[in-house]
């Protein structure tokens, strides 16, 4: 197998983690909306935790993209 082909396959495999990130972000906001509907008074207090969860999940996406770029161009 050529080196370029192996790099392309490796970068593609490294970005599989982005599917989990999409599911995680959808899960976070779906849970927030459901909890906000059940208890509207608590929704503003939960928003900071929602943003923290979003940031942590999004960090996983950034790490996956960095690894893919390192494989491709490293």
KEVO-26326 format. One record per atom (N, C-alpha, C, CB): chain; x, y, z. Coordinates in nm, 3 decimals, padded with zeros to 5 digits. Glycine has a CB too. Example, Ala and Ser with C-alpha at 12.3 -4.5 7.8 and 13.67 -1.06 7.14 Angstrom:
// KEVO-26326
+-----+---------+---------+---------+
! mol !       X !       Y !       Z !
+-----+---------+---------+---------+
!   A !  01.319 ! -00.569 !  00.780 !
!   A !  01.230 ! -00.450 !  00.780 !
!   A !  01.320 ! -00.330 !  00.780 !
!   A !  01.131 ! -00.447 !  00.905 !
!   A !  01.285 ! -00.225 !  00.708 !
!   A !  01.367 ! -00.106 !  00.714 !
!   A !  01.290 !  00.003 !  00.787 !
!   A !  01.408 ! -00.060 !  00.572 !
+-----+---------+---------+---------+
This chain:
// KEVO-26326
+-----+---------+---------+---------+
! mol !       X !       Y !       Z !
+-----+---------+---------+---------+
!   A !  00.084 ! -00.118 !  00.000 !
!   A !  00.000 !  00.000 !  00.000 !
!   A !  00.089 !  00.124 !  00.000 !
!   A ! -00.096 !  00.000 !  00.122 !
!   A !  00.051 !  00.218 ! -00.080 !
!   A !  00.129 !  00.341 ! -00.089 !
!   A !  00.111 !  00.425 !  00.037 !
!   A !  00.089 !  00.421 ! -00.212 !
!   A !  00.211 !  00.505 !  00.066 !
!   A !  00.207 !  00.588 !  00.186 !
!   A !  00.092 !  00.689 !  00.182 !
!   A !  00.340 !  00.662 !  00.203 !
!   A !  00.067 !  00.747 !  00.067 !
!   A ! -00.041 !  00.847 !  00.055 !
!   A ! -00.177 !  00.783 !  00.080 !
!   A ! -00.038 !  00.912 ! -00.085 !
!   A ! -00.197 !  00.663 !  00.029 !
!   A ! -00.323 !  00.593 !  00.052 !
!   A ! -00.341 !  00.559 !  00.200 !
!   A ! -00.329 !  00.464 ! -00.033 !
!   A ! -00.233 !  00.519 !  00.264 !
!   A ! -00.240 !  00.488 !  00.407 !
!   A ! -00.272 !  00.613 !  00.488 !
!   A ! -00.108 !  00.425 !  00.455 !
!   A ! -00.216 !  00.727 !  00.448 !
!   A ! -00.246 !  00.852 !  00.517 !
!   A ! -00.393 !  00.889 !  00.501 !
!   A ! -00.158 !  00.966 !  00.463 !
!   A ! -00.447 !  00.871 !  00.382 !
!   A ! -00.587 !  00.904 !  00.358 !
!   A ! -00.679 !  00.815 !  00.442 !
!   A ! -00.621 !  00.891 !  00.210 !
!   A ! -00.649 !  00.687 !  00.447 !
!   A ! -00.730 !  00.594 !  00.526 !
!   A ! -00.719 !  00.627 !  00.674 !
!   A ! -00.686 !  00.448 !  00.501 !
!   A ! -00.599 !  00.656 !  00.721 !
!   A ! -00.580 !  00.690 !  00.862 !
!   A ! -00.653 !  00.818 !  00.901 !
!   A ! -00.433 !  00.705 !  00.892 !
!   A ! -00.648 !  00.917 !  00.815 !
!   A ! -00.718 !  01.043 !  00.844 !
!   A ! -00.869 !  01.020 !  00.845 !
!   A ! -00.681 !  01.151 !  00.741 !
!   A ! -00.918 !  00.938 !  00.756 !
!   A ! -01.060 !  00.907 !  00.755 !
!   A ! -01.103 !  00.834 !  00.880 !
!   A ! -01.094 !  00.823 !  00.634 !
!   A ! -01.021 !  00.741 !  00.926 !
!   A ! -01.052 !  00.670 !  01.049 !
!   A ! -01.046 !  00.762 !  01.171 !
!   A ! -00.957 !  00.552 !  01.068 !
!   A ! -00.956 !  00.859 !  01.168 !
!   A ! -00.944 !  00.952 !  01.280 !
!   A ! -01.067 !  01.042 !  01.292 !
!   A ! -00.818 !  01.038 !  01.264 !
!   A ! -01.135 !  01.065 !  01.182 !
!   A ! -01.252 !  01.153 !  01.187 !
!   A ! -01.381 !  01.078 !  01.220 !
!   A ! -01.269 !  01.225 !  01.055 !
!   A ! -01.374 !  00.948 !  01.241 !
!   A ! -01.494 !  00.873 !  01.282 !
!   A ! -01.545 !  00.925 !  01.417 !
!   A ! -01.463 !  00.721 !  01.292 !
!   A ! -01.455 !  00.977 !  01.499 !
!   A ! -01.496 !  01.033 !  01.628 !
!   A ! -01.594 !  01.149 !  01.614 !
!   A ! -01.376 !  01.079 !  01.704 !
!   A ! -01.599 !  01.211 !  01.497 !
!   A ! -01.691 !  01.324 !  01.477 !
!   A ! -01.836 !  01.279 !  01.479 !
!   A ! -01.660 !  01.395 !  01.346 !
!   A ! -01.862 !  01.155 !  01.443 !
!   A ! -01.999 !  01.104 !  01.450 !
!   A ! -02.046 !  01.100 !  01.595 !
!   A ! -02.009 !  00.964 !  01.386 !
!   A ! -01.960 !  01.056 !  01.683 !
!   A ! -01.994 !  01.053 !  01.826 !
!   A ! -02.013 !  01.192 !  01.883 !
!   A ! -01.886 !  00.982 !  01.904 !
!   A ! -01.938 !  01.287 !  01.832 !
!   A ! -01.951 !  01.426 !  01.876 !
!   A ! -02.089 !  01.481 !  01.838 !
!   A ! -01.840 !  01.515 !  01.816 !
!   A ! -02.132 !  01.452 !  01.717 !
!   A ! -02.264 !  01.496 !  01.675 !
!   A ! -02.374 !  01.438 !  01.761 !
!   A ! -02.288 !  01.460 !  01.530 !
!   A ! -02.364 !  01.312 !  01.793 !
!   A ! -02.462 !  01.248 !  01.880 !
!   A ! -02.457 !  01.309 !  02.020 !
!   A ! -02.437 !  01.096 !  01.887 !
!   A ! -02.337 !  01.334 !  02.069 !
!   A ! -02.322 !  01.391 !  02.203 !
!   A ! -02.381 !  01.530 !  02.215 !
!   A ! -02.177 !  01.395 !  02.241 !
!   A ! -02.356 !  01.615 !  02.116 !
!   A ! -02.410 !  01.750 !  02.118 !
!   A ! -02.562 !  01.746 !  02.108 !
!   A ! -02.352 !  01.835 !  02.004 !
!   A ! -02.614 !  01.661 !  02.023 !
!   A ! -02.759 !  01.647 !  02.013 !
!   A ! -02.820 !  01.599 !  02.143 !
!   A ! -02.795 !  01.551 !  01.902 !
!   A ! -02.752 !  01.507 !  02.208 !
!   A ! -02.799 !  01.456 !  02.337 !
!   A ! -02.800 !  01.565 !  02.444 !
!   A ! -02.712 !  01.339 !  02.383 !
!   A ! -02.696 !  01.644 !  02.449 !
!   A ! -02.686 !  01.751 !  02.550 !
!   A ! -02.801 !  01.849 !  02.535 !
!   A ! -02.552 !  01.825 !  02.537 !
!   A ! -02.823 !  01.898 !  02.414 !
!   A ! -02.927 !  01.999 !  02.395 !
!   A ! -03.067 !  01.941 !  02.403 !
!   A ! -02.907 !  02.069 !  02.263 !
!   A ! -03.085 !  01.815 !  02.362 !
!   A ! -03.217 !  01.752 !  02.377 !
!   A ! -03.252 !  01.737 !  02.524 !
!   A ! -03.220 !  01.615 !  02.307 !
!   A ! -03.156 !  01.698 !  02.604 !
!   A ! -03.180 !  01.685 !  02.748 !
!   A ! -03.207 !  01.820 !  02.812 !
!   A ! -03.062 !  01.618 !  02.816 !
!   A ! -03.137 !  01.922 !  02.767 !
!   A ! -03.158 !  02.057 !  02.821 !
!   A ! -03.298 !  02.108 !  02.788 !
!   A ! -03.053 !  02.154 !  02.765 !
!   A ! -03.341 !  02.087 !  02.666 !
!   A ! -03.475 !  02.132 !  02.627 !
!   A ! -03.582 !  02.055 !  02.705 !
!   A ! -03.496 !  02.115 !  02.474 !
!   A ! -03.564 !  01.925 !  02.718 !
!   A ! -03.662 !  01.845 !  02.793 !
!   A ! -03.668 !  01.888 !  02.939 !
!   A ! -03.628 !  01.695 !  02.785 !
!   A ! -03.553 !  01.913 !  02.999 !
!   A ! -03.551 !  01.957 !  03.139 !
!   A ! -03.608 !  02.097 !  03.153 !
!   A ! -03.409 !  01.952 !  03.195 !
!   A ! -03.582 !  02.183 !  03.056 !
!   A ! -03.636 !  02.319 !  03.059 !
!   A ! -03.787 !  02.321 !  03.047 !
!   A ! -03.575 !  02.402 !  02.950 !
!   A ! -03.841 !  02.228 !  02.971 !
!   A ! -03.987 !  02.219 !  02.959 !
!   A ! -04.048 !  02.168 !  03.088 !
!   A ! -04.027 !  02.127 !  02.842 !
!   A ! -03.982 !  02.075 !  03.154 !
!   A ! -04.035 !  02.021 !  03.280 !
!   A ! -04.027 !  02.122 !  03.393 !
!   A ! -03.960 !  01.895 !  03.319 !
!   A ! -03.917 !  02.198 !  03.398 !
!   A ! -03.898 !  02.294 !  03.507 !
!   A ! -03.838 !  02.423 !  03.450 !
!   A ! -03.806 !  02.234 !  03.617 !
!   A ! -03.924 !  02.512 !  03.401 !
!   A ! -03.873 !  02.634 !  03.337 !
!   A ! -03.794 !  02.725 !  03.431 !
!   A ! -03.987 !  02.712 !  03.278 !
!   A ! -03.821 !  02.718 !  03.559 !
!   A ! -03.749 !  02.804 !  03.652 !
!   A ! -03.602 !  02.764 !  03.666 !
!   A ! -03.817 !  02.800 !  03.788 !
!   A ! -03.573 !  02.637 !  03.643 !
!   A ! -03.435 !  02.588 !  03.658 !
!   A ! -03.354 !  02.601 !  03.530 !
!   A ! -03.437 !  02.444 !  03.703 !
!   A ! -03.418 !  02.632 !  03.418 !
!   A ! -03.348 !  02.636 !  03.290 !
!   A ! -03.232 !  02.736 !  03.288 !
!   A ! -03.446 !  02.670 !  03.179 !
!   A ! -03.248 !  02.858 !  03.339 !
!   A ! -03.133 !  02.951 !  03.336 !
!   A ! -03.014 !  02.904 !  03.420 !
!   A ! -03.176 !  03.088 !  03.385 !
!   A ! -03.041 !  02.833 !  03.528 !
!   A ! -02.931 !  02.783 !  03.611 !
!   A ! -02.858 !  02.668 !  03.545 !
!   A ! -02.984 !  02.739 !  03.747 !
!   A ! -02.927 !  02.593 !  03.460 !
!   A ! -02.865 !  02.478 !  03.393 !
!   A ! -02.784 !  02.519 !  03.271 !
!   A ! -02.971 !  02.378 !  03.353 !
!   A ! -02.807 !  02.638 !  03.220 !
!   A ! -02.747 !  02.676 !  03.092 !
!   A ! -02.595 !  02.678 !  03.097 !
!   A ! -02.797 !  02.812 !  03.050 !
!   A ! -02.536 !  02.719 !  03.208 !
!   A ! -02.390 !  02.718 !  03.221 !
!   A ! -02.333 !  02.578 !  03.211 !
!   A ! -02.348 !  02.782 !  03.352 !
!   A ! -02.401 !  02.483 !  03.272 !
!   A ! -02.356 !  02.344 !  03.264 !
!   A ! -02.373 !  02.288 !  03.124 !
!   A ! -02.432 !  02.257 !  03.365 !
!   A ! -02.478 !  02.333 !  03.054 !
!   A ! -02.498 !  02.290 !  02.916 !
!   A ! -02.383 !  02.341 !  02.828 !
!   A ! -02.635 !  02.342 !  02.863 !
!   A ! -02.345 !  02.465 !  02.847 !
!   A ! -02.234 !  02.519 !  02.768 !
!   A ! -02.102 !  02.450 !  02.801 !
!   A ! -02.221 !  02.670 !  02.792 !
!   A ! -02.082 !  02.415 !  02.926 !
!   A ! -01.961 !  02.342 !  02.962 !
!   A ! -01.960 !  02.205 !  02.896 !
!   A ! -01.950 !  02.326 !  03.116 !
!   A ! -02.071 !  02.135 !  02.898 !
!   A ! -02.079 !  02.005 !  02.831 !
!   A ! -02.057 !  02.017 !  02.682 !
!   A ! -02.213 !  01.941 !  02.858 !
!   A ! -02.116 !  02.121 !  02.623 !
!   A ! -02.096 !  02.145 !  02.479 !
!   A ! -01.949 !  02.169 !  02.448 !
!   A ! -02.181 !  02.265 !  02.433 !
!   A ! -01.883 !  02.249 !  02.530 !
!   A ! -01.742 !  02.280 !  02.506 !
!   A ! -01.655 !  02.155 !  02.519 !
!   A ! -01.694 !  02.389 !  02.604 !
!   A ! -01.684 !  02.071 !  02.616 !
!   A ! -01.604 !  01.950 !  02.634 !
!   A ! -01.625 !  01.852 !  02.519 !
!   A ! -01.639 !  01.883 !  02.766 !
!   A ! -01.748 !  01.840 !  02.473 !
!   A ! -01.775 !  01.750 !  02.361 !
!   A ! -01.713 !  01.806 !  02.233 !
!   A ! -01.928 !  01.730 !  02.342 !
!   A ! -01.721 !  01.936 !  02.216 !
!   A ! -01.662 !  01.999 !  02.097 !
!   A ! -01.510 !  01.985 !  02.098 !
!   A ! -01.702 !  02.147 !  02.089 !
!   A ! -01.450 !  01.982 !  02.216 !
!   A ! -01.305 !  01.963 !  02.225 !
!   A ! -01.264 !  01.828 !  02.167 !
!   A ! -01.257 !  01.975 !  02.371 !
!   A ! -01.347 !  01.727 !  02.187 !
!   A ! -01.318 !  01.595 !  02.129 !
!   A ! -01.315 !  01.605 !  01.977 !
!   A ! -01.423 !  01.490 !  02.176 !
!   A ! -01.407 !  01.683 !  01.920 !
!   A ! -01.408 !  01.701 !  01.775 !
!   A ! -01.280 !  01.770 !  01.728 !
!   A ! -01.531 !  01.783 !  01.732 !
!   A ! -01.238 !  01.870 !  01.801 !
!   A ! -01.115 !  01.940 !  01.762 !
!   A ! -00.994 !  01.848 !  01.771 !
!   A ! -01.095 !  02.062 !  01.849 !
!   A ! -00.990 !  01.765 !  01.874 !
!   A ! -00.879 !  01.671 !  01.886 !
!   A ! -00.880 !  01.572 !  01.770 !
!   A ! -00.886 !  01.595 !  02.020 !
!   A ! -00.997 !  01.525 !  01.730 !
!   A ! -01.005 !  01.431 !  01.618 !
!   A ! -00.957 !  01.497 !  01.489 !
!   A ! -01.150 !  01.380 !  01.601 !
!   A ! -00.995 !  01.622 !  01.469 !
!   A ! -00.950 !  01.691 !  01.348 !
!   A ! -00.800 !  01.719 !  01.350 !
!   A ! -01.025 !  01.822 !  01.331 !
!   A ! -00.746 !  01.751 !  01.466 !
!   A ! -00.601 !  01.773 !  01.477 !
!   A ! -00.526 !  01.644 !  01.445 !
!   A ! -00.564 !  01.824 !  01.619 !
!   A ! -00.574 !  01.533 !  01.497 !
!   A ! -00.508 !  01.406 !  01.469 !
!   A ! -00.516 !  01.374 !  01.319 !
!   A ! -00.572 !  01.292 !  01.551 !
!   A ! -00.632 !  01.401 !  01.258 !
!   A ! -00.645 !  01.376 !  01.114 !
!   A ! -00.548 !  01.463 !  01.035 !
!   A ! -00.790 !  01.403 !  01.067 !
!   A ! -00.536 !  01.590 !  01.072 !
!   A ! -00.442 !  01.678 !  01.001 !
!   A ! -00.298 !  01.638 !  01.025 !
!   A ! -00.463 !  01.822 !  01.044 !
!   A ! -00.267 !  01.591 !  01.145 !
!   A ! -00.131 !  01.543 !  01.171 !
!   A ! -00.097 !  01.422 !  01.087 !
!   A ! -00.113 !  01.510 !  01.319 !
!   A ! -00.196 !  01.334 !  01.070 !
!   A ! -00.172 !  01.216 !  00.987 !
!   A ! -00.152 !  01.257 !  00.842 !
!   A ! -00.289 !  01.117 !  00.999 !
!   A ! -00.235 !  01.348 !  00.795 !
!   A ! -00.226 !  01.388 !  00.654 !
!   A ! -00.100 !  01.468 !  00.622 !
!   A ! -00.346 !  01.470 !  00.616 !
!   A ! -00.069 !  01.566 !  00.707 !
!   A !  00.038 !  01.659 !  00.674 !
!   A !  00.163 !  01.643 !  00.760 !
!   A ! -00.012 !  01.799 !  00.686 !
!   A !  00.162 !  01.548 !  00.851 !
!   A !  00.277 !  01.529 !  00.941 !
!   A !  00.382 !  01.436 !  00.888 !
!   A !  00.231 !  01.479 !  01.071 !
+-----+---------+---------+---------+
